[in-house]
Amino acid sequence: MNPRLASLALWMLLSLAVAVVGGLASIEAGAFYAQLRLPVWAPPGWVFGPVWTLLYALMAVAAWLVSGTAPSRRRTIALTLYVAQLVPNALWSWLFFRWRLGGLALADIAILWILVSLTRQTFHRQRALAALLLLPYLLWISFAMALNYVVWRLNPQLLG
């Protein structure tokens, strides 16, 4: 197999692994989401799956583009930040849907937002297109953070 295609496949598999870890916590998310008091601007539950599928693909391509740049300390930092942000990404679903800890989920997504912002900055220094591919992810996290906050405040009995 072509080394560049193998690299892309590895970044895609890493994204898939994170999606699976988060997905395991979200198995009953649809039923739980339907119980919550939601703001009028909350999307229907079915939107999340397709959005996250696209975001994970864009994230993997962005990381792949950066991994293809010349080895350097900056590239190492960029890819380390990328991998680091995957941890709070996967953890959020566990905090919110499985353990129903709205406040901790909010703290987690705030950390995720910071890490993705830093990742975008470091990616931009390597490949501008990679940073651009992370923009929808950052925008979605911004939206999700606001939604997390409002839903947590509207549902103190369900999201301790």
Helices and strands as residue ranges (DSSP letters): H 3-25, H 29-35, G 45-47, H 48-67, H 73-93, I 94-98, H 102-126, H 128-154
